[in-house]
Amino acid sequence: MPQAKKKTTISSTQAAAKKQAQKNEEHLTTSEVKKSPAKRKPCAKKKTTKKAVLPTAPGALSKEQIKELIAFVEQKLDAGKAENIVTIDLKGKSSFTDFIIIANGTSGRHLNGLANNLIQDIKKAGYRARISGDNSDTGWIVIDLIDVMIHLFTGEMRDFYDLEGMWKDQLK
């Protein structure tokens, strides 16, 4: 004679608790699978490039590096449609910099665009730069590269301050 199956009675609270426990187990296993490192795709390695040593004091760059930096800045200013680009050699005449580059833009917006693009390009090239007076209302923006200072003016501010007149004996 076959054995009769025993009937087990489960109260409704026990049944609910059992269902909840099963759901919790399923949730844990699915979240563990999502977080499992074995299931993750490997991240692509980023290419690292060494940047140039950043100068921190006047005279830290060699003559060749300064010439390259000046040519780079002049080229970027010319590409940005800056007007009347002038480079003044102050080596031995000034304690704060060796060269000044003066240029003017057509408006305050043009100055801000020139300055922002120039700063980005200079930093990408590996040089340290500081900007001051980057408000388009002033009409004068100064970018300090330690060995080279860049002065960007609107036309009327350039005439008013006349930096070329101050350093006229040093013009190239």
Sequence and secondary structure as in RCSB ss.txt:
>XXXX:A:sequence
MPQAKKKTTISSTQAAAKKQAQKNEEHLTTSEVKKSPAKRKPCAKKKTTKKAVLPTAPGALSKEQIKELIAFVEQ
KLDAGKAENIVTIDLKGKSSFTDFIIIANGTSGRHLNGLANNLIQDIKKAGYRARISGDNSDTGWIVIDLIDVMI
HLFTGEMRDFYDLEGMWKDQLK
>XXXX:A:secstr
           HHHHHHHHHHHHHHHHHHHHHHHH TTTS                STT S HHHHHHHHHHHHH
HHHHTT EEEEEEE TTT SS SEEEEEEESSHHHHHHHHHHHHHHHHHTT   EEE   TTTSEEEEE SSEEE
EEEEHHHHHHH HHHHTGGGB 
